[in-house]
Amino acid sequence: MGLYDKYARLAGERLQFSDNGLTPFGTCIDEVYSATEGRIGNKKVILAGTNNYLGLTFNHDAISEG
């Protein structure tokens, strides 16, 4: 058994999502309004997985230092 063989089933299940054009990976967020709201296409959405744990996404000091 190879190192990644145990992930073959998961890889197959992931492909089922991309067959219809919908995939949670690589989705383009067209506009970000705040740390929790954005726009994908013509839909306003809640950004629940942006990894903004510390609230620094829109912090002016963090942006200027970045």
C-alpha atoms as a printed R data frame, in Angstrom:
   type eleno elety resid chain resno       x      y       z
1  ATOM     1    CA   MET     A     1   0.000  0.000   0.000
2  ATOM     2    CA   GLY     A     2   1.363  3.385  -1.010
3  ATOM     3    CA   LEU     A     3   1.485  6.424   1.211
4  ATOM     4    CA   TYR     A     4  -1.540  8.112  -0.399
5  ATOM     5    CA   ASP     A     5  -3.607  5.036  -1.299
6  ATOM     6    CA   LYS     A     6  -5.855  5.570   1.698
7  ATOM     7    CA   TYR     A     7  -6.975  8.880   0.154
8  ATOM     8    CA   ALA     A     8  -8.084  7.418  -3.190
9  ATOM     9    CA   ARG     A     9 -11.724  7.111  -2.091
10 ATOM    10    CA   LEU     A    10 -11.793 10.718  -0.880
11 ATOM    11    CA   ALA     A    11 -10.252 11.926  -4.128
12 ATOM    12    CA   GLY     A    12 -13.005 10.151  -6.060
13 ATOM    13    CA   GLU     A    13 -15.693 11.734  -3.902
14 ATOM    14    CA   ARG     A    14 -14.133 15.166  -4.422
15 ATOM    15    CA   LEU     A    15 -14.339 14.707  -8.187
16 ATOM    16    CA   GLN     A    16 -18.106 14.278  -7.893
17 ATOM    17    CA   PHE     A    17 -18.335 17.921  -6.803
18 ATOM    18    CA   SER     A    18 -16.309 19.217  -9.717
19 ATOM    19    CA   ASP     A    19 -18.306 17.234 -12.310
20 ATOM    20    CA   ASN     A    20 -21.186 19.704 -12.019
21 ATOM    21    CA   GLY     A    21 -18.937 22.756 -11.844
22 ATOM    22    CA   LEU     A    22 -19.489 23.313  -8.126
23 ATOM    23    CA   THR     A    23 -16.465 23.018  -5.924
24 ATOM    24    CA   PRO     A    24 -15.757 24.464  -2.478
25 ATOM    25    CA   PHE     A    25 -12.062 24.659  -3.377
26 ATOM    26    CA   GLY     A    26 -10.799 27.612  -5.371
27 ATOM    27    CA   THR     A    27 -14.074 29.535  -5.329
28 ATOM    28    CA   CYS     A    28 -13.410 33.126  -6.356
29 ATOM    29    CA   ILE     A    29 -14.736 35.751  -3.955
30 ATOM    30    CA   ASP     A    30 -15.473 38.709  -6.215
31 ATOM    31    CA   GLU     A    31 -15.718 41.338  -3.489
32 ATOM    32    CA   VAL     A    32 -15.130 41.360   0.265
33 ATOM    33    CA   TYR     A    33 -17.300 43.800   2.222
34 ATOM    34    CA   SER     A    34 -16.129 42.918   5.725
35 ATOM    35    CA   ALA     A    35 -14.468 40.077   7.609
36 ATOM    36    CA   THR     A    36 -17.754 38.161   7.488
37 ATOM    37    CA   GLU     A    37 -19.530 39.305   4.308
38 ATOM    38    CA   GLY     A    38 -18.645 39.174   0.652
39 ATOM    39    CA   ARG     A    39 -19.974 38.665  -2.857
40 ATOM    40    CA   ILE     A    40 -19.600 35.622  -5.083
41 ATOM    41    CA   GLY     A    41 -21.038 36.334  -8.506
42 ATOM    42    CA   ASN     A    42 -24.253 38.252  -7.918
43 ATOM    43    CA   LYS     A    43 -24.877 36.767  -4.460
44 ATOM    44    CA   LYS     A    44 -24.067 38.364  -1.128
45 ATOM    45    CA   VAL     A    45 -22.618 35.598   1.058
46 ATOM    46    CA   ILE     A    46 -21.411 34.995   4.602
47 ATOM    47    CA   LEU     A    47 -17.665 34.318   4.742
48 ATOM    48    CA   ALA     A    48 -17.514 31.580   7.340
49 ATOM    49    CA   GLY     A    49 -14.138 30.065   6.466
50 ATOM    50    CA   THR     A    50 -11.818 32.988   5.859
51 ATOM    51    CA   ASN     A    51  -9.404 32.156   8.711
52 ATOM    52    CA   ASN     A    52  -9.871 35.626  10.175
53 ATOM    53    CA   TYR     A    53  -9.491 34.283  13.713
54 ATOM    54    CA   LEU     A    54  -7.826 37.373  15.124
55 ATOM    55    CA   GLY     A    55  -9.938 39.922  13.249
56 ATOM    56    CA   LEU     A    56  -6.894 41.343  11.471
57 ATOM    57    CA   THR     A    57  -8.174 41.126   7.893
58 ATOM    58    CA   PHE     A    58  -9.308 44.758   7.887
59 ATOM    59    CA   ASN     A    59  -6.997 46.071  10.618
60 ATOM    60    CA   HIS     A    60  -5.205 49.112   9.147
61 ATOM    61    CA   ASP     A    61  -1.996 48.499  11.132
62 ATOM    62    CA   ALA     A    62  -1.817 44.884   9.963
63 ATOM    63    CA   ILE     A    63  -2.483 45.878   6.342
64 ATOM    64    CA   SER     A    64   0.214 48.579   6.342
65 ATOM    65    CA   GLU     A    65   2.760 46.202   7.897
66 ATOM    66    CA   GLY     A    66   1.929 43.456   5.378
